[in-house]
């Protein structure tokens, strides 16, 4: 029995005891009548909320920042008796502007429904919960109120900001700058370096027919080593590396930087991928939940079931590929990322080293660079990877990072604000 009902019960028992001691039958009768009234109030308040069926539809579940989605909630009385009064409220993020009605007070007859319709504006990136529905009803005498939550939570994914890097020549084949790869496994057939004699096994499309016709012998075109094709973006969202009042702003800037570079590479037709030590908010989201009941609004809010927990340690990865929707896949994943507590970025890179494609540059987006991390990146460079580092709003660490990485030929871009993404020099990325 809840605390509220316990107080009512003890108070009534005490009053009944006083009535017996005073030998007052009228007082005892009044107390019996009051007990009956409380019992009826308790049963009716329980019954009225137990027969409600709730459904919610969300028009758009993936949005850009500032866009709106329409939400419609339907509450149906499935029982055979009317509900004299019911107040419903659909719970939404407190800082999301709302237009329309997310609350309603109504009388609900058997088999009838009430609807809530509203538009929700989404001002910030993230994986945001809509719901559950909060329902309130009570007896006709106002003695008891009961609160119940719905059994459905929905989520909307708000994409991160993408800064368009205007200084890059989007029409160029490789706007991030051609990068000479350290091995000659990959060749660019459009960059002819010379001719050599034909060798068995050479493809016919590599034969230089004009030279062969002039000399009477077969010659094969020899191409220069290929430029690096695209990049694997490495986003460091290791929670302990982001501290202080600006931690959240720096995280969002890191995510915006990653999304912007992904968009740039997609426009240029490059392959791209994502590797991060962040957590995926979709893994802890809970859509179907148990209904919770309470006797006060505060208890009902406290009982609202939010997200679960995740013990995932493996990295969140979008494989490095060349597809028309690769950037969209990466940006949608970035909408859901949360700070991780598992691997730091050095451990992340070493754990995934064997699976990283050698023909793609490594572009780590980092909150800071330590000596250990600089050593890991230097080893990546020696292993044949092209590496460029994006340091996120850390003036105190910039000189140290540049000093640690410059001897290894790794350039550090210091991104202090979103506008700095427009000032990147395309001939440096990947060198």
Secondary structure in CASP SS format (residue, H / E / C, confidence):
PFRMAT SS
TARGET T0000
AUTHOR 0000-0000-0000
METHOD secondary structure of the structure
MODEL  1
X C 1.00
X C 1.00
X H 1.00
X H 1.00
X H 1.00
X H 1.00
X H 1.00
X H 1.00
X H 1.00
X H 1.00
X H 1.00
X H 1.00
X H 1.00
X H 1.00
X H 1.00
X H 1.00
X H 1.00
X H 1.00
X H 1.00
X H 1.00
X H 1.00
X C 1.00
X C 1.00
X C 1.00
X H 1.00
X H 1.00
X H 1.00
X H 1.00
X H 1.00
X H 1.00
X H 1.00
X H 1.00
X H 1.00
X H 1.00
X H 1.00
X H 1.00
X H 1.00
X H 1.00
X H 1.00
X H 1.00
X H 1.00
X H 1.00
X H 1.00
X H 1.00
X H 1.00
X H 1.00
X H 1.00
X H 1.00
X H 1.00
X H 1.00
X C 1.00
X E 1.00
X E 1.00
X E 1.00
X E 1.00
X E 1.00
X E 1.00
X E 1.00
X C 1.00
X C 1.00
X C 1.00
X E 1.00
X E 1.00
X C 1.00
X C 1.00
X C 1.00
X C 1.00
X E 1.00
X E 1.00
X E 1.00
X E 1.00
X E 1.00
X E 1.00
X E 1.00
X E 1.00
X E 1.00
X E 1.00
X C 1.00
X C 1.00
X C 1.00
X C 1.00
X C 1.00
X E 1.00
X E 1.00
X E 1.00
X E 1.00
X E 1.00
X E 1.00
X E 1.00
X E 1.00
X C 1.00
X C 1.00
X C 1.00
X C 1.00
X C 1.00
X C 1.00
X C 1.00
X E 1.00
X E 1.00
X E 1.00
X C 1.00
X C 1.00
X E 1.00
X E 1.00
X E 1.00
X E 1.00
X E 1.00
X E 1.00
X C 1.00
X C 1.00
X C 1.00
X C 1.00
X E 1.00
X E 1.00
X E 1.00
X E 1.00
X E 1.00
X E 1.00
X E 1.00
X E 1.00
X E 1.00
X C 1.00
X C 1.00
X C 1.00
X C 1.00
X E 1.00
X E 1.00
X E 1.00
X E 1.00
X E 1.00
X C 1.00
X C 1.00
X E 1.00
X E 1.00
X E 1.00
X E 1.00
X E 1.00
X E 1.00
X C 1.00
X C 1.00
X C 1.00
X C 1.00
X C 1.00
X C 1.00
X E 1.00
X E 1.00
X E 1.00
X E 1.00
X E 1.00
X C 1.00
X C 1.00
X E 1.00
X C 1.00
X E 1.00
X E 1.00
X E 1.00
X E 1.00
X E 1.00
X C 1.00
X C 1.00
X C 1.00
X C 1.00
X C 1.00
X C 1.00
X C 1.00
X C 1.00
X C 1.00
X C 1.00
X C 1.00
X C 1.00
X C 1.00
X C 1.00
X C 1.00
X C 1.00
X C 1.00
X C 1.00
X C 1.00
X C 1.00
X C 1.00
X E 1.00
X C 1.00
X C 1.00
X C 1.00
X C 1.00
X C 1.00
X C 1.00
X E 1.00
X E 1.00
X E 1.00
X E 1.00
X E 1.00
X E 1.00
X E 1.00
X E 1.00
X E 1.00
X E 1.00
X E 1.00
X C 1.00
X C 1.00
X C 1.00
X C 1.00
X C 1.00
X C 1.00
X H 1.00
X H 1.00
X H 1.00
X E 1.00
X C 1.00
X H 1.00
X H 1.00
X H 1.00
X H 1.00
X H 1.00
X H 1.00
X H 1.00
X C 1.00
X C 1.00
X C 1.00
X E 1.00
X E 1.00
X E 1.00
X E 1.00
X E 1.00
X E 1.00
X E 1.00
X C 1.00
X E 1.00
X C 1.00
X C 1.00
X C 1.00
X E 1.00
X E 1.00
X E 1.00
X E 1.00
X E 1.00
X C 1.00
X C 1.00
X E 1.00
X H 1.00
X H 1.00
X H 1.00
X C 1.00
X C 1.00
X C 1.00
X C 1.00
X C 1.00
X H 1.00
X H 1.00
X H 1.00
X H 1.00
X H 1.00
X H 1.00
X H 1.00
X H 1.00
X H 1.00
X H 1.00
X H 1.00
X H 1.00
X H 1.00
X H 1.00
X H 1.00
X H 1.00
X H 1.00
X H 1.00
X H 1.00
X H 1.00
X H 1.00
X C 1.00
X C 1.00
X C 1.00
X C 1.00
X E 1.00
X E 1.00
X E 1.00
X E 1.00
X E 1.00
X C 1.00
X C 1.00
X E 1.00
X E 1.00
X H 1.00
X H 1.00
X H 1.00
X H 1.00
X C 1.00
X C 1.00
X C 1.00
X E 1.00
X C 1.00
X C 1.00
X C 1.00
X C 1.00
X E 1.00
X E 1.00
X C 1.00
X C 1.00
X H 1.00
X H 1.00
X H 1.00
X H 1.00
X H 1.00
X H 1.00
X H 1.00
X C 1.00
X C 1.00
X C 1.00
X C 1.00
X C 1.00
X C 1.00
X C 1.00
X C 1.00
X C 1.00
X C 1.00
X C 1.00
X C 1.00
X E 1.00
X E 1.00
X E 1.00
X E 1.00
X E 1.00
X E 1.00
X C 1.00
X C 1.00
X C 1.00
X C 1.00
X H 1.00
X H 1.00
X H 1.00
X H 1.00
X H 1.00
X H 1.00
X H 1.00
X H 1.00
X H 1.00
X H 1.00
X H 1.00
X E 1.00
X E 1.00
X C 1.00
X E 1.00
X C 1.00
X C 1.00
X C 1.00
X C 1.00
X H 1.00
X H 1.00
X H 1.00
X H 1.00
X H 1.00
X H 1.00
X H 1.00
X C 1.00
X H 1.00
X H 1.00
X H 1.00
X C 1.00
X C 1.00
X C 1.00
X C 1.00
X C 1.00
X E 1.00
X E 1.00
X E 1.00
X E 1.00
X E 1.00
X E 1.00
X C 1.00
X C 1.00
X C 1.00
X C 1.00
X H 1.00
X H 1.00
X H 1.00
X H 1.00
X H 1.00
X H 1.00
X H 1.00
X H 1.00
X H 1.00
X H 1.00
X H 1.00
X H 1.00
X C 1.00
X C 1.00
X C 1.00
X C 1.00
X E 1.00
X E 1.00
X E 1.00
X E 1.00
X E 1.00
X E 1.00
X C 1.00
X C 1.00
X H 1.00
X H 1.00
X H 1.00
X H 1.00
X H 1.00
X H 1.00
X H 1.00
X H 1.00
X H 1.00
X H 1.00
X H 1.00
X H 1.00
X C 1.00
X C 1.00
X C 1.00
X C 1.00
X E 1.00
X E 1.00
X E 1.00
X E 1.00
X E 1.00
X C 1.00
X C 1.00
X H 1.00
X H 1.00
X H 1.00
X H 1.00
X H 1.00
X H 1.00
X C 1.00
X C 1.00
X C 1.00
X C 1.00
X C 1.00
X C 1.00
X C 1.00
X C 1.00
END
